[in-house]
Amino acid sequence: MSIAVLKLHGIVQPGHQVASGLAPDSPYPAGTIALQTSHFLERGLDLGPYYAGTLNISIAPQQFQLLLPDYTFPDVQWIEGFDVETFSFLHCELRWNDCTAASLLYYPHPETKINHFQDPSIVEILAPRLEGIRYGDRVTLQFNPRAIAIT
């Protein structure tokens, strides 16, 4: 008997590069993920196995809705001078070429991130460093089908 999974196909897209700190005009030279990591660890989620930046995966024209995240952290004050934010995470598997990587869907709740627009057809993924992955590469994400809805 096999376990049911939801397979979602997408394409790696350029992001804002603020999560990794690689954007030349980023106000967070270390990157937002590096700044947030200790706050998530205090709440029980270790991001140590993942690269400190997100892969932006376009699933257009589809969009996703997170139904049952594995972790939700409300009211995270990850940087002084900004409002608190809510973050959710969902375990998933990323498949790219011959590589399979245990990963996390990273979801900063848009209602707590007023000044940042994220296209609803972009899935942000935290994964281990994947040498050679490029914009335009096709990937497959596998999720628990009860945890996420696709429209």
URRANOR-V865131 format. One record per pair of residues at least 4 apart in sequence whose C-alpha atoms are under 8 Angstrom apart, sorted by sequence separation. I is the first residue (numbers start at 1). J is the second residue. D is the distance in Angstrom with one decimal. If there is no record, write none. Layout:
BEGIN
i: {I/I}
j: {J/J}
d: {D/D}
END
This chain:
BEGIN
i: {17/18/22/28/30/31/32/33/34/36/37/38/39/40/41/59/95/96/108/109/110/118/133/143/144/145/17/18/21/26/30/40/41/77/95/108/143/17/40/41/77/78/94/95/110/16/21/22/40/77/93/94/110/18/21/76/77/93/94/110/17/18/21/22/37/75/76/93/94/18/20/21/37/74/75/76/92/93/20/21/74/75/76/91/92/93/19/20/74/91/92/18/19/20/73/74/91/92/18/19/20/72/73/90/91/19/72/73/89/90/72/89/90/71/72/89/106/107/34/70/71/88/89/105/106/33/69/70/71/87/88/105/106/33/69/70/87/88/105/106/31/32/69/70/87/88/104/105/31/68/86/87/103/104/85/86/103/104/85/103/102/103/45/86/101/102/85/101/84/85/83/43/20/21/19/20/40/94/19/20/19/17/39/39/15/15/96/13/14/36/96/97/12/13/35/96/12/13/35/95/96/12/13/94/95/11/12/94/95/10/11/94/10/11/93/94/10/92/93/9/10/92/93/8/92/54/91/92/50/64/63/64/90/63/62/63/64/61/60/59/60/58/59/58/59/57/58/56/57/56/57/56/57/55/56/54/55/54/55/54/55/53/54/52/51/50/51/50/51/49/50/51/68/69/49/50/67/68/67/68/66/67/57/66/67/65/66/64/65/64/65/64/65/63/64/62/63/62/14/12/13/12/13/11/12/11/12/11/12/11/12/10/11/9/10/9/10/9/10/8/9/7/8/7/8/6/7/6/7/5/6/5/6/5/6/4/5/4}
j: {21/22/26/32/34/35/36/37/38/40/41/42/43/44/45/63/99/100/112/113/114/122/137/147/148/149/22/23/26/31/35/45/46/82/100/113/148/23/46/47/83/84/100/101/116/23/28/29/47/84/100/101/117/26/29/84/85/101/102/118/26/27/30/31/46/84/85/102/103/28/30/31/47/84/85/86/102/103/31/32/85/86/87/102/103/104/31/32/86/103/104/31/32/33/86/87/104/105/32/33/34/86/87/104/105/34/87/88/104/105/88/105/106/88/89/106/123/124/52/88/89/106/107/123/124/52/88/89/90/106/107/124/125/53/89/90/107/108/125/126/52/53/90/91/108/109/125/126/53/90/108/109/125/126/108/109/126/127/109/127/127/128/71/112/127/128/112/128/112/113/112/73/52/53/52/53/73/127/53/54/54/53/76/78/55/56/137/55/56/78/138/139/55/56/78/139/56/57/79/139/140/57/58/139/140/57/58/140/141/57/58/141/58/59/141/142/59/141/142/59/60/142/143/59/143/106/143/144/103/120/120/121/147/121/121/122/123/121/121/121/122/121/122/122/123/122/123/122/123/123/124/124/125/124/125/124/125/125/126/126/127/126/127/126/126/126/127/127/128/127/128/129/146/147/128/129/146/147/147/148/147/148/139/148/149/148/149/148/149/149/150/150/151/150/151/150/151/151/135/134/135/135/136/135/136/136/137/137/138/138/139/138/139/138/139/139/140/140/141/140/141/140/141/141/142/141/142/142/143/142/143/143/144/144/145/144/145/145}
d: {6.0/6.4/7.3/6.3/6.1/6.5/6.0/5.9/7.9/6.5/6.2/6.2/6.6/6.4/4.8/6.7/5.7/6.5/7.7/6.5/6.5/7.1/6.8/7.2/7.1/7.4/5.3/5.7/6.1/7.8/7.1/5.3/5.0/7.5/4.5/7.2/7.3/4.8/6.8/7.3/6.9/7.3/5.7/6.5/7.6/6.8/5.9/7.2/7.7/4.6/6.8/5.2/7.6/5.7/4.8/5.0/6.7/5.7/6.5/7.8/7.8/7.9/5.1/7.3/7.4/4.8/5.1/4.8/6.3/6.9/7.0/3.6/6.2/8.0/5.2/6.1/6.2/5.4/4.4/6.9/6.4/5.5/7.8/7.4/5.2/7.7/4.8/6.6/4.2/6.0/5.5/5.7/4.6/6.6/5.6/6.5/4.6/6.7/6.3/5.3/7.7/7.2/5.3/5.4/6.4/8.0/5.7/6.3/6.1/5.0/4.2/5.3/7.1/5.4/6.5/5.0/7.8/6.9/5.8/7.5/5.1/6.4/6.0/7.0/5.4/5.3/6.1/5.8/6.8/7.4/5.1/5.8/5.6/6.0/5.6/5.0/5.6/6.4/4.6/6.4/7.4/7.9/4.9/6.8/4.4/7.3/5.6/6.3/7.3/7.9/6.1/5.7/6.7/5.1/7.2/5.5/5.6/6.6/7.2/4.6/6.8/7.2/7.9/6.2/6.7/7.8/5.0/7.0/7.2/6.5/7.8/7.5/5.7/7.8/7.2/4.0/7.7/7.8/4.9/7.0/6.3/7.7/7.2/6.6/7.8/6.0/8.0/7.7/6.6/5.6/6.9/7.7/6.7/5.4/6.7/4.9/5.7/5.8/7.5/5.6/6.7/4.6/6.3/6.8/5.1/5.3/6.3/5.8/6.3/5.6/5.2/4.7/5.2/6.9/5.6/6.6/4.7/6.6/5.1/6.5/7.8/5.5/6.9/7.4/5.0/7.9/7.2/7.6/7.5/7.1/5.6/6.8/7.8/4.4/5.9/7.5/7.8/6.7/5.1/5.4/7.5/5.7/6.3/4.6/7.3/5.4/6.4/6.0/5.1/5.8/6.3/4.8/7.4/5.7/6.5/5.7/5.0/5.2/6.5/5.1/7.6/6.7/7.4/7.6/6.7/5.9/6.0/4.9/5.0/7.7/4.2/5.1/7.0/6.3/6.0/6.8/7.3/4.3/4.9/6.8/6.3/5.1/8.0/4.7/6.8/5.7/6.5/6.8/5.1/5.6/6.4/4.6/8.0/5.7/6.2/6.6/5.3/5.5/6.3/6.9/5.2/4.9/6.3/7.5/5.2/5.6/5.5/5.6/6.5/4.5/7.3/5.8/6.1/7.2/5.5/5.9/6.3/4.5/7.8/5.6/6.3/6.5/5.0/5.7/6.3/8.0/4.6/5.4/6.7/6.0/5.1/5.6/6.1/5.3/4.9/7.2/5.6/7.1}
END
